[in-house]
Amino acid sequence: MLSPQTLSEAERRLVAQWAADCAERVVGLFEAERPGDARARDTIERARAYARGELDTSEEIRRRFGDGGAAKGLSPAAAAAVRAAGQASAVCHMGAHALGAAAYAAKAAGLAAPERPGAALDEVAWQLGQMSPEVRAVLRTLPPLGENRSGPLGPGLLASGVLGDMIRALQAGMRG
């Protein structure tokens, strides 16, 4: 039995575009520290190509593990930005990673603007505003953060700290 966090392939392709949009908003933080390193932008473009149906699901699942290490040695904001891109590309495997992409992007936005305490939640508001009704409907089928152990929304990295707060804000905003 599949995890309720997986979503169908058609649903994953639908939410991959939104996840890529979220990651792209902060990718400049990574690029500012690593000029000429195209890994984050390439990862976002692969998520978009997957969303358009141009890339095979199983090949993308295998390929997404090849870009590891891009976050090493970066500022926390730039590391969160490249992780947002990685989460967007992971949507091909499990749809719940779309919320991970958004959470990392919001975290990156917050870390990049410490003088604006509401920057991360402002980013969440933007993300909610970018959801089409179809994306919102699909993401609302995901279990609440921490209620299902079989995926990224289970207990673990995405469920704690700032990332958990951002996903909870996203899930609350989708209900409202």
C-alpha positions as a Markdown table, in Angstrom:
| # | Residue | x | y | z |
|---|---|---|---|---|
| 1 | Met | 0.0 | 0.0 | 0.0 |
| 2 | Leu | 1.3 | 3.4 | -0.9 |
| 3 | Ser | 1.7 | 6.2 | 1.6 |
| 4 | Pro | -0.9 | 8.9 | 1.6 |
| 5 | Gln | 2.0 | 11.3 | 1.1 |
| 6 | Thr | 2.9 | 9.8 | -2.3 |
| 7 | Leu | 0.0 | 11.2 | -4.5 |
| 8 | Ser | -0.7 | 9.9 | -7.9 |
| 9 | Glu | 1.8 | 10.6 | -10.7 |
| 10 | Ala | -0.6 | 13.1 | -12.3 |
| 11 | Glu | -0.9 | 14.8 | -8.9 |
| 12 | Arg | 2.8 | 14.9 | -8.4 |
| 13 | Arg | 3.3 | 16.4 | -11.8 |
| 14 | Leu | 0.7 | 19.1 | -10.9 |
| 15 | Val | 2.3 | 20.1 | -7.6 |
| 16 | Ala | 5.9 | 19.9 | -8.9 |
| 17 | Gln | 5.4 | 23.2 | -10.8 |
| 18 | Trp | 4.3 | 25.0 | -7.7 |
| 19 | Ala | 7.2 | 23.5 | -5.7 |
| 20 | Ala | 9.6 | 24.7 | -8.4 |
| 21 | Asp | 8.1 | 28.2 | -8.3 |
| 22 | Cys | 8.6 | 28.3 | -4.5 |
| 23 | Ala | 12.2 | 27.2 | -4.8 |
| 24 | Glu | 13.0 | 29.6 | -7.6 |
| 25 | Arg | 12.0 | 32.5 | -5.5 |
| 26 | Val | 15.1 | 31.9 | -3.3 |
| 27 | Val | 17.6 | 30.2 | -5.6 |
| 28 | Gly | 19.4 | 33.5 | -6.0 |
| 29 | Leu | 20.6 | 33.2 | -2.4 |
| 30 | Phe | 22.5 | 30.0 | -3.4 |
| 31 | Glu | 23.7 | 31.5 | -6.7 |
| 32 | Ala | 25.1 | 34.6 | -4.9 |
| 33 | Glu | 27.4 | 32.4 | -2.9 |
| 34 | Arg | 28.2 | 30.0 | -5.6 |
| 35 | Pro | 28.3 | 31.9 | -8.9 |
| 36 | Gly | 28.5 | 29.6 | -11.8 |
| 37 | Asp | 27.2 | 26.6 | -9.9 |
| 38 | Ala | 24.1 | 25.6 | -11.8 |
| 39 | Arg | 23.0 | 22.7 | -9.7 |
| 40 | Ala | 20.2 | 24.4 | -7.9 |
| 41 | Arg | 18.7 | 26.0 | -11.0 |
| 42 | Asp | 19.1 | 22.8 | -13.0 |
| 43 | Thr | 17.3 | 20.9 | -10.2 |
| 44 | Ile | 14.4 | 23.4 | -10.4 |
| 45 | Glu | 14.3 | 23.1 | -14.2 |
| 46 | Arg | 14.1 | 19.3 | -13.9 |
| 47 | Ala | 11.2 | 19.7 | -11.5 |
| 48 | Arg | 9.5 | 21.9 | -14.1 |
| 49 | Ala | 10.3 | 19.5 | -16.9 |
| 50 | Tyr | 8.9 | 16.7 | -14.8 |
| 51 | Ala | 5.7 | 18.8 | -14.2 |
| 52 | Arg | 5.3 | 19.2 | -18.0 |
| 53 | Gly | 5.6 | 15.4 | -18.5 |
| 54 | Glu | 8.9 | 15.6 | -20.3 |
| 55 | Leu | 10.8 | 13.5 | -17.8 |
| 56 | Asp | 10.2 | 9.9 | -16.7 |
| 57 | Thr | 9.3 | 9.4 | -13.0 |
| 58 | Ser | 11.5 | 6.4 | -12.3 |
| 59 | Glu | 14.5 | 8.1 | -14.0 |
| 60 | Glu | 14.0 | 11.3 | -12.0 |
| 61 | Ile | 13.8 | 9.3 | -8.8 |
| 62 | Arg | 17.2 | 7.7 | -9.5 |
| 63 | Arg | 18.7 | 11.0 | -10.7 |
| 64 | Arg | 17.6 | 13.2 | -7.8 |
| 65 | Phe | 20.3 | 11.6 | -5.5 |
| 66 | Gly | 23.1 | 12.7 | -7.8 |
| 67 | Asp | 23.2 | 16.4 | -6.7 |
| 68 | Gly | 24.1 | 15.8 | -3.0 |
| 69 | Gly | 26.5 | 18.1 | -1.2 |
| 70 | Ala | 25.5 | 21.4 | -2.8 |
| 71 | Ala | 24.5 | 22.8 | 0.6 |
| 72 | Lys | 28.0 | 22.2 | 2.2 |
| 73 | Gly | 29.8 | 25.3 | 3.3 |
| 74 | Leu | 27.0 | 27.8 | 2.6 |
| 75 | Ser | 25.3 | 30.3 | 4.8 |
| 76 | Pro | 22.1 | 29.0 | 6.4 |
| 77 | Ala | 20.0 | 31.0 | 4.0 |
| 78 | Ala | 21.8 | 29.7 | 0.9 |
| 79 | Ala | 21.7 | 26.2 | 2.2 |
| 80 | Ala | 18.0 | 26.4 | 2.8 |
| 81 | Ala | 17.5 | 27.7 | -0.7 |
| 82 | Val | 19.4 | 24.8 | -2.4 |
| 83 | Arg | 17.5 | 22.4 | -0.2 |
| 84 | Ala | 14.2 | 23.9 | -1.4 |
| 85 | Ala | 15.4 | 23.1 | -5.0 |
| 86 | Gly | 16.2 | 19.5 | -3.8 |
| 87 | Gln | 12.8 | 19.1 | -2.3 |
| 88 | Ala | 11.1 | 20.4 | -5.5 |
| 89 | Ser | 12.9 | 17.7 | -7.5 |
| 90 | Ala | 11.9 | 15.1 | -4.9 |
| 91 | Val | 8.2 | 15.6 | -5.8 |
| 92 | Cys | 8.7 | 13.0 | -8.5 |
| 93 | His | 9.1 | 10.4 | -5.8 |
| 94 | Met | 6.6 | 11.7 | -3.2 |
| 95 | Gly | 4.2 | 14.6 | -3.5 |
| 96 | Ala | 4.6 | 15.7 | 0.1 |
| 97 | His | 8.1 | 17.0 | -0.8 |
| 98 | Ala | 6.2 | 19.9 | -2.4 |
| 99 | Leu | 5.5 | 21.2 | 1.1 |
| 100 | Gly | 9.2 | 20.6 | 2.0 |
| 101 | Ala | 10.2 | 22.8 | -1.0 |
| 102 | Ala | 7.9 | 25.5 | 0.2 |
| 103 | Ala | 9.1 | 25.2 | 3.8 |
| 104 | Tyr | 12.7 | 25.4 | 2.9 |
| 105 | Ala | 12.1 | 28.4 | 0.6 |
| 106 | Ala | 10.2 | 30.2 | 3.4 |
| 107 | Lys | 13.0 | 29.4 | 5.8 |
| 108 | Ala | 15.6 | 30.8 | 3.3 |
| 109 | Ala | 13.6 | 34.0 | 2.9 |
| 110 | Gly | 13.4 | 34.4 | 6.7 |
| 111 | Leu | 17.1 | 33.7 | 7.2 |
| 112 | Ala | 18.0 | 36.2 | 4.4 |
| 113 | Ala | 16.0 | 39.0 | 6.1 |
| 114 | Pro | 16.7 | 38.8 | 9.8 |
| 115 | Glu | 15.7 | 42.5 | 10.1 |
| 116 | Arg | 12.1 | 41.4 | 9.0 |
| 117 | Pro | 10.8 | 38.9 | 11.6 |
| 118 | Gly | 7.8 | 38.2 | 9.4 |
| 119 | Ala | 9.7 | 37.5 | 6.2 |
| 120 | Ala | 9.2 | 33.7 | 6.4 |
| 121 | Leu | 5.5 | 34.0 | 6.9 |
| 122 | Asp | 5.3 | 36.6 | 4.2 |
| 123 | Glu | 6.8 | 34.0 | 1.9 |
| 124 | Val | 4.2 | 31.4 | 3.0 |
| 125 | Ala | 1.5 | 34.0 | 2.2 |
| 126 | Trp | 3.0 | 34.4 | -1.3 |
| 127 | Gln | 3.2 | 30.6 | -1.7 |
| 128 | Leu | -0.5 | 30.2 | -0.7 |
| 129 | Gly | -1.4 | 32.9 | -3.2 |
| 130 | Gln | 0.4 | 31.0 | -6.0 |
| 131 | Met | -1.6 | 27.8 | -5.5 |
| 132 | Ser | -4.1 | 27.1 | -8.2 |
| 133 | Pro | -7.3 | 25.6 | -7.0 |
| 134 | Glu | -6.2 | 22.3 | -8.4 |
| 135 | Val | -2.8 | 22.4 | -6.5 |
| 136 | Arg | -4.6 | 23.4 | -3.3 |
| 137 | Ala | -7.0 | 20.5 | -3.6 |
| 138 | Val | -4.3 | 18.0 | -4.1 |
| 139 | Leu | -2.1 | 19.3 | -1.3 |
| 140 | Arg | -5.1 | 19.3 | 1.0 |
| 141 | Thr | -5.3 | 15.5 | 0.6 |
| 142 | Leu | -1.9 | 15.1 | 2.3 |
| 143 | Pro | -2.0 | 14.2 | 6.0 |
| 144 | Pro | -1.4 | 16.9 | 8.6 |
| 145 | Leu | 2.3 | 17.2 | 9.5 |
| 146 | Gly | 3.3 | 14.5 | 11.9 |
| 147 | Glu | 0.3 | 12.3 | 11.6 |
| 148 | Asn | 1.6 | 9.8 | 9.0 |
| 149 | Arg | 5.0 | 8.2 | 9.5 |
| 150 | Ser | 5.5 | 6.9 | 5.9 |
| 151 | Gly | 7.0 | 10.0 | 4.3 |
| 152 | Pro | 8.5 | 13.4 | 4.7 |
| 153 | Leu | 5.6 | 14.7 | 6.7 |
| 154 | Gly | 6.2 | 12.2 | 9.4 |
| 155 | Pro | 8.2 | 12.9 | 12.5 |
| 156 | Gly | 11.6 | 14.1 | 11.5 |
| 157 | Leu | 13.4 | 17.0 | 10.0 |
| 158 | Leu | 10.4 | 18.6 | 8.2 |
| 159 | Ala | 8.2 | 18.3 | 11.3 |
| 160 | Ser | 10.4 | 20.3 | 13.7 |
| 161 | Gly | 11.6 | 23.8 | 14.1 |
| 162 | Val | 11.1 | 26.5 | 11.4 |
| 163 | Leu | 10.4 | 23.9 | 8.7 |
| 164 | Gly | 7.6 | 22.4 | 10.8 |
| 165 | Asp | 6.2 | 25.8 | 11.6 |
| 166 | Met | 6.2 | 26.7 | 7.9 |
| 167 | Ile | 4.4 | 23.5 | 6.8 |
| 168 | Arg | 1.9 | 24.0 | 9.6 |
| 169 | Ala | 1.3 | 27.5 | 8.4 |
| 170 | Leu | 0.9 | 26.2 | 4.8 |
| 171 | Gln | -1.5 | 23.5 | 5.8 |
| 172 | Ala | -3.6 | 25.9 | 8.0 |
| 173 | Gly | -3.7 | 28.4 | 5.1 |
| 174 | Met | -4.9 | 25.8 | 2.7 |
| 175 | Arg | -7.8 | 25.0 | 5.1 |
| 176 | Gly | -8.7 | 28.7 | 5.5 |
